[in-house]
């Protein structure tokens, strides 16, 4: 993959809650059409970092730009514009239990004044359901879906907005090995189809191996190491080696 343009730029980010500093001195770029995996123990700042990227949290210090928007100085209208280009796959999927799959998918499109026509929305729903191979679930309720199907539908709901950036929060957590591999394959397929740049938070080494162009290891809120899968796996650092013991 040719990396020519940084779509996210972070420099010396710091975020604290009271006396507790969660991330400090974190710097990285996400290149266009790159899959960047962020790994680290629970509490090392992974989720805080992507919440800063989507504007749910504001860093205390540093520089952060996403799609040329300055997240350190952004107004509400600009933030809404940015969020239309950034998809966020929540760990639990976050589907609306009271809505069918079809209505879940239509919901984000109808939130904006310039929403497509109903016929266009219907076409988009069919397109994304075909992409995640779940066209037959259109009229089902979330309670009728397996864990893997819910993840796919949640991804479809995000993809229907045609995002340029995807943020995946533990996309394979709670899934069996076969379904986890299918989700990892889907991440790659959607990158190829939509030219998406992605940040993937995961502890699943199989997912890391399959999807990562580059890996960042966070430890105690700081970047401990950065590199390709093979480069990181060869590290002599015991903290890093622990992630790869089964590989």
ChimeraX attribute file (.defattr): number of C-alpha atoms within 10 A of each C-alpha:
attribute: neighborCount
match mode: 1-to-1
recipient: residues
	/A:1	7
	/A:2	8
	/A:3	10
	/A:4	9
	/A:5	12
	/A:6	18
	/A:7	19
	/A:8	19
	/A:9	18
	/A:10	19
	/A:11	15
	/A:12	16
	/A:13	22
	/A:14	21
	/A:15	23
	/A:16	14
	/A:17	8
	/A:18	6
	/A:19	6
	/A:20	8
	/A:21	14
	/A:22	18
	/A:23	25
	/A:24	20
	/A:25	15
	/A:26	20
	/A:27	16
	/A:28	17
	/A:29	17
	/A:30	21
	/A:31	18
	/A:32	20
	/A:33	23
	/A:34	25
	/A:35	25
	/A:36	25
	/A:37	26
	/A:38	25
	/A:39	25
	/A:40	23
	/A:41	15
	/A:42	12
	/A:43	14
	/A:44	20
	/A:45	24
	/A:46	23
	/A:47	15
	/A:48	19
	/A:49	24
	/A:50	20
	/A:51	16
	/A:52	17
	/A:53	22
	/A:54	20
	/A:55	19
	/A:56	11
	/A:57	14
	/A:58	20
	/A:59	22
	/A:60	14
	/A:61	15
	/A:62	16
	/A:63	18
	/A:64	24
	/A:65	19
	/A:66	21
	/A:67	15
	/A:68	12
	/A:69	15
	/A:70	15
	/A:71	23
	/A:72	16
	/A:73	12
	/A:74	15
	/A:75	10
	/A:76	9
	/A:77	8
	/A:78	13
	/A:79	17
	/A:80	14
	/A:81	11
	/A:82	21
	/A:83	16
	/A:84	17
	/A:85	18
	/A:86	23
	/A:87	24
	/A:88	23
	/A:89	22
	/A:90	16
	/A:91	17
	/A:92	16
	/A:93	20
	/A:94	13
	/A:95	20
	/A:96	15
	/A:97	11
	/A:98	11
	/A:99	15
	/A:100	19
	/A:101	27
	/A:102	20
	/A:103	17
	/A:104	23
	/A:105	30
	/A:106	19
	/A:107	14
	/A:108	15
	/A:109	21
	/A:110	14
	/A:111	9
	/A:112	11
	/A:113	7
	/A:114	8
	/A:115	12
	/A:116	13
	/A:117	11
	/A:118	12
	/A:119	9
	/A:120	11
	/A:121	18
	/A:122	14
	/A:123	11
	/A:124	21
	/A:125	24
	/A:126	18
	/A:127	16
	/A:128	23
	/A:129	24
	/A:130	13
	/A:131	17
	/A:132	21
	/A:133	15
	/A:134	16
	/A:135	17
	/A:136	10
	/A:137	17
	/A:138	17
	/A:139	12
	/A:140	14
	/A:141	18
	/A:142	21
	/A:143	12
	/A:144	11
	/A:145	14
	/A:146	11
	/A:147	18
	/A:148	21
	/A:149	19
	/A:150	19
	/A:151	26
	/A:152	24
	/A:153	27
	/A:154	24
	/A:155	27
	/A:156	27
	/A:157	28
	/A:158	22
	/A:159	29
	/A:160	20
	/A:161	19
	/A:162	19
	/A:163	19
	/A:164	21
	/A:165	29
	/A:166	24
	/A:167	23
	/A:168	21
	/A:169	21
	/A:170	18
	/A:171	27
	/A:172	26
	/A:173	16
	/A:174	13
	/A:175	15
	/A:176	12
	/A:177	12
	/A:178	9
	/A:179	16
	/A:180	19
	/A:181	16
	/A:182	17
	/A:183	22
	/A:184	19
	/A:185	15
	/A:186	18
	/A:187	22
	/A:188	18
	/A:189	15
	/A:190	18
	/A:191	19
	/A:192	12
	/A:193	9
	/A:194	14
	/A:195	17
	/A:196	23
	/A:197	25
	/A:198	28
	/A:199	21
	/A:200	26
	/A:201	25
	/A:202	21
	/A:203	19
	/A:204	16
	/A:205	17
	/A:206	16
	/A:207	23
	/A:208	22
	/A:209	17
	/A:210	14
	/A:211	21
	/A:212	23
	/A:213	16
	/A:214	21
	/A:215	24
	/A:216	22
	/A:217	21
	/A:218	23
	/A:219	20
	/A:220	16
	/A:221	24
	/A:222	21
	/A:223	20
	/A:224	15
	/A:225	16
	/A:226	16
	/A:227	15
	/A:228	15
	/A:229	20
	/A:230	11
	/A:231	12
	/A:232	20
	/A:233	17
	/A:234	11
	/A:235	13
	/A:236	9
	/A:237	12
	/A:238	8
	/A:239	14
	/A:240	20
	/A:241	15
	/A:242	10
	/A:243	17
	/A:244	14
	/A:245	9
	/A:246	8
	/A:247	9
